[in-house]
Amino acid sequence: MFERILVPYDGSVGAERALEKASALAKLTGAALTILTVYRHHAMLEASLSMVRGASQPGHLDDAMRGAARDAADYAKSHAKDAGVENVSAFIKAGQPARTIIAFAKEKGHDLIVVGSRGLGSTEGYLLGSVSHKVTGLADCPVMVV
């Protein structure tokens, strides 16, 4: 049936439901489960903040976002293992979520993407379409929207 399942995970309620469904499907079929957490790179925002941030406030916005993405991916991986999935891995990537998910799935040869119907997307999602909508329209493999 399926050999490689990808589940994008951002910590939202929709992503949590998608993770549960993908974990159950991976356990049932013996498929490998890959968790992908995508965060947006904010170099221009970081540059503007660095002008107003004092030296007493170390760190970069991208570092904080990467750390939060890593925490989310680690949580999702642990949750999948607790659900009985034996072959699970987690990755984080910077970029535009839908495009990054599609490119990652294609690059790694996933044959199913399980995505939440609504994530932590910005208000732009209401105007331009949700990540799940974009993924279903652009993916080369089947997409299950939970």
Secondary structure, 3 states (H helix, E strand, C coil): CCCEEEEECCCCHHHHHHHHHHHHHHHHHCCEEEEEEEECCCHHHHHHHHHHCCCCCCCCHHHHHHHHHHHHHHHHHHHHHHCCCCCEEEEEEECCHHHHHHHHHHHHCCCEEEECCCCCCCCHHHHHCCHHHHHHHHCCCCEEEC
